Amino acid sequence: MYSNLFMERIASQIPAVKLLVNSGYDYLSPNDCIVERGDTNTVILKDTLKKSLLKINSFIHKDQQLPLPESLIDDAIKEITDWSNNNLRQDNKDLYYHLINGKGLTFLHEGERKSAHLHFFDFKDISNNTFQVTEEFKVQRNGRKQHYIPDVVILVNGMPLASIECKKPGLPDAISKGIEQHIRNQNREGITKFYLFQQILGSMAGSTGARYGSVGTPEEFWATWKEDRFESIEENLKGLVNKAIDTKIKDKIFEFRHPADRAIMEQKWNEGAREVTAQDQLLYFVFRPERLMDIIHNYIIYENEVKIAPRHQQYFAVREAIKRVKGIKDDGAREGGVIWHTTGSGKSYTMVMLAKAIRANTQLHDSKIVVVTDRVDLDKQICDTFRDCGEEPHKAKSGDDLKDRIANRDYTVLTTIIDKFESVAKTHKVTDQSQNIFVLVDEGHRSQFGETHALMKNTFKNAAFIAFTGTPIRRVKKNEDVAQATETQFGEFIHKYTMENALEDGAVCPIVYEGRMGELKGDREKLDRWFDRVTKDLNDDQKAALKKRFSMEQEILKAEDRIRAISLDIKNHYRENFRAEGEPTKDFMKGQLATNSKDEALDYKKFLEEFGMKVELVISSPDMREGAKSIDEDDRSEIVKFWDDAMARYGGEKKYQETIVNNFKKEDEPEILIVVDKLLTGFDAPRNAVLYVDKRLKEHNVLQAIARVNRLCPKKSEGLVIDYRGIFDDMNDAIDFYRQMEGADFDPEDIKGSLFDKAKEVAKLNDTLNILKDHFASINNMTDDEEIGRYLADENLRKEFYQKFRNFHNIYKLALGFAQWTYDTSETDKNKYKNEYKYFTELRTVIKERYPDGINYQDYVDDIKRLVDVNLKSDPPKVIVEQFNIFDKEKFEEETKKKSEGARADIMRSLASSHISEHFDEDPIFYKKLSEVIEEAYEKYRERRISEAEYLEMMQDVRDRIEIDLENDVPSKVAQKQTTKAYYRVVETLKKKIENITNEQLSDFALKIDEVVKKHAVKDWQFGTDIEKKIISSIEVEVFYPLEDQYGITFSDKEMNEIVENFMLIAKRLDYR
């Protein structure tokens, strides 16, 4: 009984349905659902949709409110039923706006032309909508007979707007598996017709966890939900979770299930109240009817084709901001305030969502949105974000342009830099006294404390001002008693989302700090140790020549020599940790270097390029008089020469910066971006993984700068800050500074966790090694790879091993790149870690050979190769799995001759299974038989009913049977083509039904199938349904009917469908064109 409690349907799916019913959904059984749908190729409930649209739509005629004509409703339903299904992301976006906005109609009624607006939902009174939940929503795949079956589907007015995959709690990577199912289902051969309507998706596993995303959301961006003030409503939710449901609804829920499921659930429900799980929270706080409709209506945005569902902090910030701006102050101005969301948490999207919510709110009619930044690049960035999200802003080109737009109220969303208000307010004295102006200020920092801020406020005296910042300012100016604070300028804080919150949610990467300032000053011994470390790959002559160029006798290196030294250190660090020389270019991480001045930046560029790095420099326009000695062009300063060359190359400052930034984000080069003041705030590049700092940074600027490396990116576990200037105290001062922000309801812990000291992370090295070794505590002999191999036959144990090795690898990598660790750790301990690392690296390779089961370790295997090669001076581990070919018998024997027979059989089994999985659709009958043979042999070996030798012999037989098939084991008439061979094996199953049929006749039928498919096949036919239907119809008429007539038999629908489905698998896989 107790083991059943953790089954997917018992622990996740049925509880999910029960809570949704208690939250306001009507339950629709799978059987009732398919009856109304009509078939599995239709995803909407047309009758329900028609009834709903007739209920919520009407028009006025002679002072009477009448329902819209049914013919118009039918046309609207047909339009969405036939919606384009060629590009899921774009088609989903187009359908979303169509459903949200509705459509205008004109029609004749009693001879009089009428106008009306058709709505698909009633957002004003959501109780007028029809809310249903169903299960096991079977949908036919695109161009295939097979189906995918979402676990739980939410329908609103008969349309499937949300779906949930439920998984067994405790299943390894349970939530990820649910997400992977959603992503798989959205592929071209999936069920895109279903996902056209989808708005919010969920993956849940009871108490294990729950995450949500939307159409096209990559796995790393699926989010958890944390309800604001959850503690105050937890008891209410617990009551809803444990509330009994009506017996009639129970009957429906269990009508298609085994009676034992009901018995288990009834017993579970009768045992008393249970606690609220993560699954319950996500279901109620995201999927309950009123919240789901609010999110869909007001918070979903698109950036080009990318669909973005709100994270919890964005939702509550917007909701609280709407409440705030509805208030009017004594002076007639609207209330405003500050949204403090840490850098990297999606503030730009929050601004777009807020703008959308303001304009949709009926109490804020005729609203105008003004977005203000303090830099040209930020203005462009926010303007692009709004435009890409469909909000179509106007970017003020000049002060006069801004003045004209404000004076004429000729805008919906207007973006500008704050300096342009000087022209508006001082020169032209233009104002707009409306209370429905909403000024959204991005990064409310120092520019908001001067005269231009006052001019902006004077322009919009009654507007609501809302500042968005990741690092609010609060300081007292010298000789003044007045504190300069962001909330003083804009109003009290509206919502907060701190660095710690973002790290807990996985919304940003942790930041790891390493200080290298100490190595470049101090005593000679320390400098010599530094020199030895950064020149470890040079020979003695090269070291001597280089040493001459460096002033090693001085306490501090001379300016140029210092930059050269740091450049070499950066090159070594980057090559060892991110991209080795000559390494393949795909998806490697990049870096940013912040310098103190343009001259120093140019020196860094020169030396880094001298050391083989691919770098670019982004600066603002220099003063063209800098360094000028005469009118001779050759007398220009180096920075002016650089600038002139860049302008000639790119054709202007705007194109110069845009091109380099775009290349940094999307192309292989540059590897490192050198900056002075630009791109240290508001610059988002997920591949940016390391910030090298040789620049003084203080107060909010330091936290803004280090946050450049905290964006999420696949294969990126943390952002690194490598400090050559000594900013650690400034970082701590900044953190303490924010901890002292009292009087605004802020906890001192709010800033905790903004970065991790690398020394503290490296201190975990021994613990991670012991955890890894403890994984094998039950092994008697750690030199016996056969015993270990058998122990790791369990897939879950293998996954745990890979994860624990990964954790050890990550910390060891940090340690090897941490100068202080190399100084403080004894040679004995270094050798211990080196040997343990080498051992477990080789063990991982051996296990991957034996069980090549698709575990995705590529995201760190390049790190392992580089680490071993660079730091351990040994050959990197071979990924032998990619080199094995089980049909090259001599090579296979040579490669595996030192392994035990059991290990060789395991390798052969895994590779044969992979081959079968990859090629199954090409010959389903043949490969199904072989899969059964493999499974039977493996089970016998696991249960010790056969010896290792017998197990190996059976796997060799499987290999040989695959190889023989690659040559010939069918009648010669069909042996020339893989398609006809595969068709033959399918029709060969007819011998069970037609005993006297000959191989010659079977061959003729196989050739006939091939002929029918060829006759109808056109380019990409397998991705549509019309051609497939024609092929199936022809096969029935030209193959099955003659068989029935000739042999006096009848094929049932089930028999015919099973055979035809195999034919179509083969035809699509082998791709006729």
C-alpha positions, 0 to 999 in steps of 0.5 A: 500500500505505502509504495503506491503512495508515490506513484505519479497518479496518486501523489501528483495527478489526482491531487492536482485535479482535486485542487483545481476542482476546489479552486473553481474548475468543472471536471470533464472526464477524458471520455466526455472530452473526446466525445465533444472534441469528436476526434484526437486531431481536434483540440477545442470543444466547439459546443462549449466554445459556442455556448460561451461566446453566445453568453458573453457577446451581444449587440444593441438593437432598439434598446434591446441587448441581443445575442450575436447571430450564430452564423458569426459565432460559427465563423469565429470558431472556424477561424481559430480552428483553422488557424495557421500551424506552420511556425508555432511561436509566431502562430501562438503569438498571433492567436494570443492577440486575436483571442485577447483582443477579439475582433470587430464585426459588422452585419445586417439585422432586420435590414439594419447594419450593426457593429459589434465586438466579439470577445473570446473571454469576459475579462471584466466578470470572469464568472461568465466564462466556462472553466473546465479541467480534464485529464489524459488529453489525447492529441494526434501528432502532426502527420503521424498516427501516434499520440502525445497525451498531456496529463492535465489540461485546463480549458477556458470557454472550450479552449485549452489554455494551460496544461500540466505534466505530472511526475512521480515524487522522488523520481530523479530529475522529475521536474526536468522530465516534465519540462522535457515532455512539454518541449518535445511536444512542441516540436514539428512532429509533436502536437503543435495544434494543441500548443497553439492555444497554450499560455501557461505550462506546468511541470509538477511532482507533488512535494518534490517541486513544481515549475512553470513556463510557456510555449518556447521557454527553454528549460533553464528559464522555467521558474518557481512561484513564490506568493507574496505574504504566503504565510497569511494565506497558507491556512486557507490554501491548506483548507482548500487542499483538504476539502472533500469533493462531491461524490459525482465528481469523484465517480468521474475522476475514477471512471477510467482508472483501476478500482485500486486507485480509488481505494488508495486515494479514499484511504489517503483522504480519510487519514486526515489533512495533509500539508501544502506542497510546492505543487499545491502552491503553483496550482493555486497561485498560478492556475486557479481561474481568476489568477490564470485569467489575470496573467493571460490578460495583463502580464504575458508579453512577447519579445519578437516571437519569444513568449514571456510569462511573468515571474512572481516578482514581476507580477506582484511589482506590477500589481502593487504599482497599479494599486499605488498609482491609483492614489492621488496626493494632496497636491493633485499628483498621482502617487509613485514610488520605487521598484527595487529589483536586483540587477538581472531579474528582468526589470525591462520586462517588468516595465513593459508589463507595467505599461501594458497593465496601465493601458489595460486598466479602465480606471487609468483611461487615456494613459500615456507612458514616458520611459526615461533613462540617463544614457543613450545606450540605455535609451536604445536598449529600453526602446528596443525592448518595448518595440520587440514586445509589441508596444511600439514606442517613439524614441525622442530624437532631440529636445525639440522632438520631445517637446513636440510629442509632449505638447501635442500628446502625440505618443502612447509610449515615449522613450527619452534620456533625461537630459532632453528635458532641459530643452523642453522645460527651460527653453520651451516651457512645455508642460502637461498637467494630466494625471494620466501620465506615467513616467517610468525611470530606468535605473534611478541613480545620480542623474535623478538628483540634479536639476534635470530631474526637477525639470522633468517633474515640472514638465509632468506636475501631476504624473505618477513617477515610478523608478526601477532600480537594482541598487537604490541610492541612499547617502547624505551629502557633505555639509548637508543634513538632507539624505539623497535617496531614491525613494525621496525622489520618487516615493516609498518602495512599491516592491522589492526583490533582492539579490538573495531572492534572485539566487534562491529562485535561480533567476541569476547566477551566484557571483564568485570573487577572487582578489589578485591585487595582492600579487601585484604589490608587496615583497619580492617573494610574492612577486616572484611567485606570481611571475613563476605562476603566470610564466609556467608555460615558458622556457627558461630563455623566454622567462629571462627575457620577459623578466627583464621587461618587468621591474621586479625589484620595485614594490609596485610595477611601473604603469605599462609593465603592470598592464602587460603583467595583468594582461598575461595573467588574464590570458592565462586565466581565461585560457585555463578556465573558459577557452583553451587555444584552438578549442572549438568555438561553440558556446564558450563563455566570454569575459569583460575587462573594466579599466580605469581610463581610455589610455589604459584600455588601449594598452590592455587591447594591445597586450592582450592581442599580443598574447593571442586573445581576440578582444574589442574595445568599446569607449565613448567618443574621446575629446579630439584635442586629447594629446594634440601637439600640432595639426600634423595627423601623425601627432594625434594621440593613440586614443584619437587615432584608434577612434578615427580608425574605428569610425572609418571602419564602422561608419559611425559611433552607433554602428561601432558599438552595436556591431561589437556588442552584437558580435560579443553576444552572438559570434565567436569573437571577441572573446573579451570586451574591454570597457571604461564606463560603457556597458557596466550597467544595463548590459545583458550578455548571458555568455559573459561569465567573468569580469576582470576589474582594474578600475575603482568602483564604489557604492551602487556602481560596484554592484551594478558592474559585477552583476554583468556576469550574473545572467543565466546561460546554459553551461554557466554555473557562476559568474566570476569577478577577478579583481586587480584593483582591490575593490573587495572592501568597496563591495563589502561597503556597498553591501553594508550600505544597503543593509543600513537602509532602515526605516523603509521596511527592509531586512538587513539580510536583503543584500546577503548573498550578492557574491561569494568569496572564492576562498570560501568556495574553495574551502569546500573542496575536501567536503565535496571529495569526501561526499564523492568517495562516500558514494562508493562506501559499499565497494570492497575494492575501489581498484576493481572496476568490474565491482564498481561497474556492477554497482553502477548498473543502477541508473540512479546511482550513476546519475548521483555519481556524475553529479557528485563528480561534477560538484568536485570538478567545479570546486577543484577547477576553482581551486586550481585557478585560485592563486592563494590556494596554490600558495597555501596548500602543501604539495602532499595535499595538492598531489592527493587532490590531483590523484583523486581527480585523475582517478575519478575522471578515468572512472567516469570515462570507464562508466560512460563507456560501459553505460552510454545511456545519454547522460548529458555531461558535455556541459562540463567535459570540455572543462575536464579536458582543459583542466587535466591538460593544463593543470595536471599535465596528463593526457585528457580522458578519451571519450571512447563512446564516440569511437566505438563501432560494434560492427567493426569487430576487430577494432571493438575487440582491440579497444575492449580486450582488457575489460571483463566479459560482463563489461564488454557485454554491457558496452555492446548492449548499450550501443546496440540499444542506442542503434536500435532506438535511433533506427527503430522507425526504419524497421519496427518489426525487426528492431522490436524483436531485437529489443526483446532479445536484449532485454531478456538477456540483460535480465537473465544476467542481472539475476545471475541465471547466465554467466558473463560469457553467455551474456557476452555471446547473446550480445554478440548474436544481437550485433551479428543479427543487426549486421546481417540485416544490413547485408541481406536476410530477406527474399532477393526481390525486396533485398535491394532497398531498406524500405522494401525490406522493412515493409516485407517484415511488416507484411510478414506478420500476416502469416499469423492470419493467412497461413498459406500465404507465400514469401513471394506473395509477401514480397509483392505486397511489400513492393506494392506498399513502396509503389503506393507511397512513392506515388503520393509522396512530395517534399516534406509530406511527412509534416502534413496530414493530407498526403498521409491520409491519401497514402493510408486510403490507397494502402487500404484499397490497393493492398488490404481489400485484395487480400480480404477478397483473395483469402476470404478474411476480414481485418479489424480496424485494430489490426489494420491500424497497427500494420498501417502505423508501422508502414507510415513509421518506415515511410516517414523515417526513410523520407520519400521525395 
